[in-house]
């Protein structure tokens, strides 16, 4: 039998009607043995995610205040309790004991700082999983709740960004027996440290939980269920006719996901990639659709599979005579960006100059001091910062063998009089980055889609 690990994201478990869809999906395939669930996402009655409300309670209302959202700690607390009480009622689950336990957890005043934030954040998945397990059992499924603190999902001591420790894989292999008829339901996103303290992974961590379970259990497939049919050729919000890409390699998805295709947490793929476990991105609301399959390799039938768009970028251009002859210049430059907590993307270079591409938002409140530090330590001749850039990235393993697609892209932009500020091919030769002004980004994307992807399909 093909054993699958299935993860259902926040939109898939946001309310009773969605959870009932999840039950149907789990029931229709006996191979779906390990089910990972997130905290409830936004729904018609709740504008904010439960995870955000939990963080707001943990920070006494500061979290929403810092995001200019007028929701108090008390309002968040009430929203959380109301959400889980409503889930129990709508699913006809006896949950008075769960609500009392949740209220007790949210009154915890012993924890401080990141320990407190991590514990509160984990409660979203923790209690949603408990409710879903009771509902599934009431509906006749033989399903066992497996809590991370009980089976040993061990994370590092970085309470808000925990990393999975090697002992976790042995613990999973020991505690999960997928050869029996029992299905297992696991809350995602959190684990415990070696001292048995609650820690959470980065946001989107339920993807990570599913990926690590699939790896540890050597699953035949990891299904990631969300609210989209898969990975699209281009952003369907910009181009409505965009189609789902049926097959992608891990490398192609990595390139697309780093440029705005945020359907999947990339780190969740790493161990699946190592063991060549296929990942299938599916839509809970359209279960008949095959979705996108992420594979270790595919026959390059298409030169180009997708075009991503990364908005609101900035370019920091540095010029210094003999820059290329100065050993360690680039290393010191990137070290400065790291010290300021600014993530960097691309580094187009020449003999006497280099550009660093960053997210514009990361420069807020930092650019003045960042510039001063660069000038002081690297003695640059000139620094120019350009804002409101968009990086459009063409991705496909077939580009490595057909570089004429680059020519086609440039010609397509030229015909529509769309100028570009940057052109950079990746070292792997399977992606091409084109920088354009943000105000013409959608026009550029539409032009490239019509000229390259639609032409291939026709």
C-alpha positions as CSV (number, residue, x, y, z in Angstrom):
1,X,0.0,0.0,0.0
2,X,1.2,3.5,-0.8
3,X,1.6,5.3,2.5
4,X,1.0,9.1,2.4
5,X,1.6,11.9,4.9
6,X,-1.0,14.7,4.4
7,X,-0.8,18.2,5.7
8,X,-3.9,20.5,5.8
9,X,-3.2,24.2,6.1
10,X,-5.1,26.9,8.0
11,X,-7.5,27.5,5.1
12,X,-8.4,23.8,5.0
13,X,-9.3,23.6,8.7
14,X,-10.6,27.2,9.2
15,X,-14.2,26.1,10.1
16,X,-16.5,23.1,10.4
17,X,-17.4,23.0,6.7
18,X,-13.7,22.8,5.7
19,X,-12.9,20.2,8.3
20,X,-15.7,18.0,6.9
21,X,-14.0,18.3,3.5
22,X,-10.8,17.1,5.1
23,X,-12.6,14.1,6.6
24,X,-13.9,13.1,3.1
25,X,-10.3,13.4,1.7
26,X,-8.8,11.3,4.5
27,X,-11.6,8.7,4.2
28,X,-11.3,8.2,0.4
29,X,-7.7,6.9,0.5
30,X,-6.7,4.4,3.1
31,X,-3.0,5.2,2.3
32,X,-3.5,8.6,4.0
33,X,-2.1,7.4,7.3
34,X,-0.5,10.5,8.9
35,X,-2.6,13.7,9.0
36,X,-1.0,17.0,10.0
37,X,-3.2,20.0,10.8
38,X,-2.6,23.7,11.2
39,X,-4.4,26.2,13.4
40,X,-7.6,27.6,12.0
41,X,-7.1,30.3,9.3
42,X,-9.2,33.3,8.6
43,X,-12.9,32.7,8.0
44,X,-16.0,34.8,7.4
45,X,-16.3,35.6,11.1
46,X,-12.6,36.1,12.0
47,X,-10.6,38.6,10.0
48,X,-7.3,37.7,11.7
49,X,-5.7,34.3,12.0
50,X,-5.9,32.5,15.4
51,X,-2.1,32.3,15.4
52,X,-2.0,36.1,15.3
53,X,-4.6,36.4,18.1
54,X,-2.6,34.0,20.2
55,X,0.6,36.1,19.7
56,X,-1.4,39.3,20.6
57,X,-2.5,37.7,23.9
58,X,1.0,36.6,24.7
59,X,2.3,40.1,24.1
60,X,-0.5,41.8,26.0
61,X,-1.9,43.4,22.8
62,X,1.4,44.8,21.5
63,X,1.5,42.5,18.5
64,X,-1.5,44.0,16.8
65,X,-0.6,47.5,18.1
66,X,2.7,47.3,16.3
67,X,0.8,46.3,13.1
68,X,-1.6,49.3,13.5
69,X,-4.5,46.9,14.1
70,X,-6.9,48.0,16.8
71,X,-7.5,44.7,18.6
72,X,-6.9,44.5,22.4
73,X,-5.5,41.5,24.3
74,X,-9.0,40.9,25.7
75,X,-10.6,41.0,22.3
76,X,-8.1,38.5,21.0
77,X,-8.7,36.3,24.0
78,X,-12.4,36.3,23.4
79,X,-12.0,35.6,19.7
80,X,-9.8,32.6,20.4
81,X,-12.2,31.1,23.0
82,X,-15.2,31.8,20.7
83,X,-13.5,30.2,17.7
84,X,-12.8,26.9,19.5
85,X,-16.1,26.8,21.2
86,X,-17.9,27.4,17.8
87,X,-15.8,24.6,16.2
88,X,-16.9,22.1,18.9
89,X,-20.5,23.1,18.5
90,X,-20.5,23.0,14.7
91,X,-18.8,19.7,14.6
92,X,-21.0,18.3,17.5
93,X,-17.9,17.5,19.5
94,X,-18.0,17.5,23.3
95,X,-15.3,20.0,24.1
96,X,-16.1,21.7,27.5
97,X,-12.9,20.1,28.9
98,X,-10.9,21.4,26.0
99,X,-12.2,25.0,26.4
100,X,-11.4,24.9,30.1
101,X,-7.9,23.6,29.4
102,X,-7.4,26.3,26.7
103,X,-8.6,29.1,29.1
104,X,-6.1,27.8,31.7
105,X,-3.2,27.8,29.1
106,X,-4.0,31.4,28.1
107,X,-3.9,32.5,31.7
108,X,-0.4,31.2,32.1
109,X,1.7,33.9,33.7
110,X,4.7,31.9,34.7
111,X,6.4,32.0,31.2
112,X,8.1,35.1,29.9
113,X,9.5,36.4,26.6
114,X,10.0,34.0,23.7
115,X,9.1,31.0,25.9
116,X,5.7,32.5,26.6
117,X,5.2,33.5,22.9
118,X,6.1,30.0,21.7
119,X,3.8,28.3,24.2
120,X,0.8,30.5,23.3
121,X,1.5,30.2,19.5
122,X,1.5,26.4,19.8
123,X,-2.0,26.3,21.3
124,X,-3.6,27.0,17.9
125,X,-2.5,23.7,16.4
126,X,-2.7,21.9,19.7
127,X,-6.4,22.5,20.3
128,X,-7.5,22.3,16.7
129,X,-5.9,18.9,16.5
130,X,-7.7,17.7,19.6
131,X,-11.1,18.9,18.3
132,X,-10.5,17.4,14.8
133,X,-9.4,14.0,16.3
134,X,-12.6,13.8,18.3
135,X,-14.7,14.7,15.3
136,X,-12.9,12.1,13.1
137,X,-13.4,9.4,15.8
138,X,-17.1,10.3,16.1
139,X,-17.4,9.8,12.3
140,X,-16.0,6.3,12.5
141,X,-12.3,6.8,11.7
142,X,-9.7,4.8,13.7
143,X,-7.4,7.8,14.4
144,X,-5.0,8.4,17.2
145,X,-3.9,11.8,18.3
146,X,-0.1,12.1,18.5
147,X,1.1,15.2,20.3
148,X,4.7,16.4,19.6
149,X,5.4,16.6,23.3
150,X,4.4,13.0,23.7
151,X,6.2,11.3,20.8
152,X,9.3,13.4,20.9
153,X,9.3,16.0,18.1
154,X,12.5,17.7,19.4
155,X,13.5,21.2,18.4
156,X,16.4,23.4,19.3
157,X,16.2,26.0,22.0
158,X,15.4,28.8,19.6
159,X,11.9,29.1,20.9
160,X,10.4,31.1,18.0
161,X,12.5,29.5,15.3
162,X,13.1,25.9,16.5
163,X,15.1,23.6,14.3
164,X,14.4,19.8,14.2
165,X,16.9,17.7,16.0
166,X,18.2,14.3,14.7
167,X,16.7,12.4,17.6
168,X,13.2,13.3,16.3
169,X,13.5,11.0,13.4
170,X,14.2,7.9,15.6
171,X,11.4,9.0,17.9
172,X,8.9,9.2,15.0
173,X,10.0,5.8,13.6
174,X,9.5,4.2,17.0
175,X,6.1,5.7,17.9
176,X,4.3,5.6,14.5
177,X,3.3,2.2,13.1
178,X,1.9,2.8,9.6
179,X,1.5,-0.9,8.9
180,X,-1.6,-1.1,11.0
181,X,-5.1,0.2,10.3
182,X,-4.7,3.2,12.7
183,X,-4.4,6.6,11.3
184,X,-2.4,9.3,13.2
185,X,-3.4,13.0,13.6
186,X,-0.6,15.4,14.5
187,X,-0.7,19.1,15.3
188,X,1.9,20.9,13.1
189,X,4.1,23.9,13.8
190,X,5.4,23.1,17.3
191,X,7.6,20.7,19.2
192,X,9.5,20.6,22.5
193,X,13.1,21.3,23.4
194,X,15.4,18.7,25.1
195,X,14.2,20.2,28.4
196,X,10.6,19.5,27.4
197,X,9.7,23.2,26.8
198,X,7.4,24.1,24.0
199,X,9.1,25.7,21.0
200,X,7.7,26.6,17.5
201,X,9.2,26.6,14.1
202,X,9.0,29.5,11.7
203,X,5.6,30.6,10.4
204,X,4.3,28.0,8.0
205,X,5.8,25.4,10.3
206,X,3.0,22.9,9.7
207,X,4.6,22.3,6.3
208,X,7.8,21.5,8.1
209,X,6.1,19.0,10.5
210,X,4.6,17.2,7.5
211,X,7.9,17.1,5.6
212,X,9.8,15.7,8.6
213,X,7.2,13.0,9.3
214,X,7.2,12.0,5.6
215,X,11.0,11.7,5.7
216,X,11.2,9.9,9.0
217,X,8.5,7.4,7.9
218,X,9.9,7.1,4.3
219,X,6.4,7.9,2.9
220,X,5.6,7.2,-0.7
221,X,4.2,10.7,-1.0
222,X,3.7,13.9,0.9
223,X,0.4,15.6,0.1
224,X,0.2,19.3,1.0
225,X,-3.4,20.4,1.0
226,X,-4.2,24.1,0.7
227,X,-6.6,26.5,-0.9
228,X,-5.0,26.6,-4.4
229,X,-5.0,24.0,-7.2
230,X,-1.2,23.9,-7.2
231,X,1.7,26.1,-8.4
232,X,0.6,28.3,-11.2
233,X,2.7,29.4,-14.3
234,X,2.3,33.0,-13.1
235,X,0.3,34.7,-10.4
236,X,-3.4,34.0,-11.3
237,X,-4.3,37.3,-9.5
238,X,-2.5,39.1,-12.2
239,X,-3.2,36.8,-15.2
240,X,-6.5,35.0,-14.8
241,X,-5.8,32.5,-17.5
242,X,-2.7,31.1,-15.8
243,X,-2.6,27.3,-15.6
244,X,-1.3,25.0,-12.9
245,X,2.1,23.5,-13.5
246,X,1.6,19.7,-13.4
247,X,5.3,18.8,-12.6
248,X,8.2,20.7,-11.1
249,X,11.6,19.7,-9.8
250,X,12.6,20.7,-6.3
251,X,15.1,23.1,-7.8
252,X,12.4,24.8,-9.9
253,X,10.1,25.2,-7.0
254,X,12.9,26.6,-4.9
255,X,13.5,29.3,-7.5
256,X,9.9,30.1,-7.9
257,X,9.1,30.1,-4.1
258,X,12.0,32.5,-3.5
259,X,10.5,34.9,-5.9
260,X,6.9,35.2,-4.7
261,X,5.4,31.7,-5.1
262,X,4.5,31.3,-1.5
263,X,2.4,28.1,-1.6
264,X,4.9,26.0,0.3
265,X,7.6,26.3,3.0
266,X,10.8,25.5,1.1
267,X,12.6,24.0,4.2
268,X,9.8,21.4,4.3
269,X,11.1,20.0,1.1
270,X,14.7,19.5,2.1
271,X,14.6,16.0,3.6
272,X,11.9,14.9,1.1
273,X,14.3,16.0,-1.7
274,X,17.0,14.0,0.0
275,X,14.9,10.8,0.0
276,X,13.3,11.6,-3.3
277,X,9.8,11.6,-1.8
278,X,7.3,13.3,-4.2
279,X,5.4,16.2,-2.8
280,X,1.9,16.8,-4.2
281,X,0.3,20.3,-3.7
282,X,-3.5,19.9,-3.7
283,X,-6.6,21.9,-3.2
284,X,-8.9,21.0,-0.3
285,X,-11.8,22.8,-2.1
286,X,-11.2,21.0,-5.4
287,X,-10.0,17.5,-4.5
288,X,-10.5,16.2,-8.1
289,X,-7.7,18.4,-9.4
290,X,-4.4,16.5,-9.5
291,X,-2.4,19.6,-8.4
292,X,1.3,20.1,-8.8
293,X,3.7,17.2,-8.3
294,X,7.2,18.2,-7.0
295,X,9.8,15.6,-8.1
296,X,13.5,15.0,-7.9
297,X,13.7,15.1,-11.7
298,X,11.4,15.3,-14.7
299,X,11.8,15.1,-18.4
300,X,12.3,18.7,-19.6
301,X,9.4,18.8,-22.0
302,X,9.1,22.5,-21.4
303,X,11.9,25.1,-21.6
304,X,10.0,27.4,-19.3
305,X,7.5,26.3,-16.6
306,X,6.8,29.4,-14.6
307,X,7.4,33.1,-14.2
308,X,7.6,34.6,-10.7
309,X,7.4,38.2,-9.6
310,X,9.0,39.6,-6.5
311,X,7.6,43.0,-5.7
312,X,8.9,46.0,-3.8
313,X,12.6,45.4,-4.1
314,X,15.5,47.9,-3.8
315,X,18.9,47.9,-5.4
316,X,22.0,49.2,-3.6
317,X,24.7,50.0,-6.1
318,X,28.3,50.4,-5.0
319,X,31.2,51.7,-7.1
320,X,34.8,51.6,-6.1
321,X,37.9,51.6,-8.3
322,X,39.7,48.3,-8.3
323,X,36.9,46.6,-6.3
324,X,37.5,43.2,-7.9
325,X,41.1,43.2,-6.9
326,X,40.3,43.8,-3.2
327,X,40.2,40.4,-1.5
328,X,37.3,40.0,0.9
329,X,35.4,43.1,-0.3
330,X,32.2,41.2,-1.1
331,X,32.4,39.1,2.1
332,X,32.7,42.2,4.3
333,X,29.9,43.9,2.4
334,X,27.5,41.0,3.0
335,X,28.6,40.8,6.6
336,X,27.5,44.4,7.1
337,X,24.1,43.6,5.6
338,X,23.8,40.6,8.0
339,X,24.7,42.8,11.0
340,X,21.8,45.1,10.1
341,X,19.4,42.2,9.7
342,X,18.9,42.8,6.0
343,X,18.4,39.7,3.8
344,X,20.1,39.8,0.4
345,X,19.0,38.2,-2.9
346,X,21.3,38.9,-5.9
347,X,24.7,40.4,-6.4
348,X,25.3,41.4,-10.0
349,X,29.0,42.4,-10.2
350,X,31.6,44.0,-12.5
351,X,35.2,44.9,-12.1
352,X,34.6,48.1,-10.2
353,X,31.0,47.8,-9.0
354,X,28.4,45.6,-7.4
355,X,24.7,45.8,-6.8
356,X,22.9,44.2,-3.8
357,X,19.2,43.5,-4.2
358,X,17.1,43.5,-1.0
359,X,13.5,43.8,0.1
360,X,12.6,47.5,0.3
361,X,10.8,46.9,3.6
362,X,14.0,45.7,5.2
363,X,15.7,49.1,4.7
364,X,13.1,51.0,6.7
365,X,14.8,52.8,9.6
366,X,18.2,51.3,8.6
367,X,19.3,52.7,5.3
368,X,21.0,55.8,6.6
369,X,23.2,53.9,9.1
370,X,23.7,51.1,6.7
371,X,25.1,53.5,4.1
372,X,27.4,55.1,6.7
373,X,28.7,51.8,7.8
374,X,29.5,50.6,4.2
375,X,31.3,53.9,3.4
376,X,33.3,53.8,6.7
377,X,34.4,50.2,6.4
378,X,34.8,49.7,2.6
379,X,35.7,53.3,1.5
380,X,33.4,53.2,-1.5
381,X,33.5,55.9,-4.1
382,X,29.8,56.0,-4.7
383,X,26.6,54.4,-3.4
384,X,23.2,54.8,-5.1
385,X,20.0,53.3,-3.8
386,X,17.2,52.6,-6.2
387,X,13.7,51.8,-4.9
388,X,10.5,50.4,-6.3
389,X,12.0,47.6,-8.3
390,X,10.3,44.3,-9.3
391,X,12.3,41.2,-10.0
392,X,10.6,38.9,-12.6
393,X,12.2,35.4,-12.7
394,X,11.8,33.0,-15.6
395,X,12.2,29.3,-14.4
396,X,12.6,26.0,-16.2
397,X,15.2,23.3,-16.4
398,X,14.9,23.4,-20.2
399,X,16.4,26.9,-20.2
400,X,19.8,25.3,-19.7
401,X,19.7,23.8,-23.1
402,X,17.8,26.6,-24.8
403,X,19.2,30.0,-24.0
404,X,17.4,31.5,-26.9
405,X,14.4,31.9,-24.6
406,X,16.4,34.8,-23.1
407,X,16.5,36.4,-26.5
408,X,12.8,35.8,-26.9
409,X,12.1,37.5,-23.5
410,X,14.2,40.6,-24.4
411,X,12.5,40.9,-27.8
412,X,9.1,40.6,-26.3
413,X,9.8,43.4,-23.9
414,X,11.3,45.5,-26.6
415,X,8.2,45.1,-28.8
416,X,6.1,46.5,-26.0
417,X,8.6,49.3,-25.2
418,X,9.1,47.9,-21.7
419,X,12.6,48.8,-20.4
420,X,14.4,46.8,-17.8
421,X,17.0,47.8,-15.2
422,X,18.6,44.5,-14.6
423,X,19.3,41.2,-16.4
424,X,21.0,38.3,-14.6
425,X,21.1,34.6,-15.4
426,X,21.5,32.2,-12.5
427,X,24.7,30.1,-12.3
428,X,22.6,26.9,-12.8
429,X,21.3,28.4,-16.1
430,X,17.7,27.4,-15.3
431,X,16.5,30.8,-14.3
432,X,16.7,34.4,-15.6
433,X,16.1,37.5,-13.5
434,X,14.8,40.6,-15.1
435,X,14.5,43.8,-13.0
436,X,11.8,46.3,-14.0
437,X,10.2,49.4,-12.4
438,X,7.4,48.4,-10.0
439,X,4.9,50.5,-11.9
440,X,5.2,48.5,-15.1
441,X,5.8,45.1,-13.4
442,X,2.3,43.7,-14.3
443,X,2.6,44.8,-17.9
444,X,6.0,43.1,-18.1
445,X,4.7,39.9,-16.6
446,X,1.8,39.8,-19.0
447,X,4.1,40.4,-21.9
448,X,6.5,37.6,-21.0
449,X,3.6,35.2,-20.2
450,X,1.9,35.8,-23.6
451,X,5.2,35.6,-25.5
452,X,6.8,32.7,-23.8
453,X,4.4,30.5,-21.9
454,X,1.2,30.9,-24.0
455,X,3.3,30.4,-27.2
456,X,4.7,27.1,-25.8
457,X,1.2,25.9,-24.9
458,X,-0.2,26.7,-28.4
